[in-house]
Amino acid sequence: MGGPADHPLEGPGLWVERVGTRNFAPGRPALFLDRDGTINVDTGYPSDPAAILLRAEMLPAIHAANRAGLPVVVVTNQSGIARGFFGWDEFAAVNARVLALLAERGCGVDMVLACAYHEAGKGALGIADHPMRKPNPGMLLRAAEMLGLDLSRSIMAGDKPDDLEAGRRAGLPHLFLAGGAATGQGAPIADAIAAVA
């Protein structure tokens, strides 16, 4: 694989990837999703594409967003990069695998943002409380700027309090805890999508 120059990076620690060619009218709400533990099973700093397994309960929510014409935006903290456990090449491979598995199930993603900044990071990635790292809302705000989104009608689902706090700080009214013991979240999220679409 190529080096960081081949990746859609803004600075050393922010991945901003527009996926696919779907266009959206300005002012649409979006479905924001955390990745590890929400879309796929969190195996602890996932860096091996072969080990990626989707969490089936989120597929109905992504299907609903796709059908309703809402952008689906993945926003993921990736402190494993900051900590030196793996690099952007490994992230790219896992990201591609997640997107491919979703596509096989008829689910489309329109944008992926990943923040590698963390207080325990090395070098330029060692930044505490970076505005792009959840629970800060920077990744959601960046996606809203790029896609012309209406955050006041948007939805956030994630498996950690930091995911929901990022949504709250960005002004999202619909926040869902997914993963772990919070099973069956796909259907309520689909209902929320129907209400805002």
C-alpha angles and dihedrals in degrees: 000000000000128000130260091287087072093055129083095249129159101200121331097303112036125079114196113179126173106207124205128344105275112136125208132202113245115266098037119142117236139213108236116197134185111224116213109058093008109054096015134022110273107235093175115274094355110217104149115082091202090062096055117118124178122232101235095206092072095054095083090055093051091046090051092050092048092050092047093050095245118146114247111217125186115208114184136172111221107188089157087078092050090048092051096244091127139343140238091276090062091044090052092052093049091044091052090049093051091050092047093050090049091049090052087058093048095256122135129202120199103191139012124200122181128183118205097177115116137157090241091052129119125244117332091359094060098097123137119222095000111191091237095052116092131272079048113078099228098115092049092048091049091052091047090052093049097044100032093240131180102230092183089072099033131114132226126196125181142143098238135059089241089063093054092043090054088053092048092050090050090054098252113157098197114067124169130186109216135178131037111041092350095091126168096033095136094078097051090047090051088052090052090050090053090051096053101034 
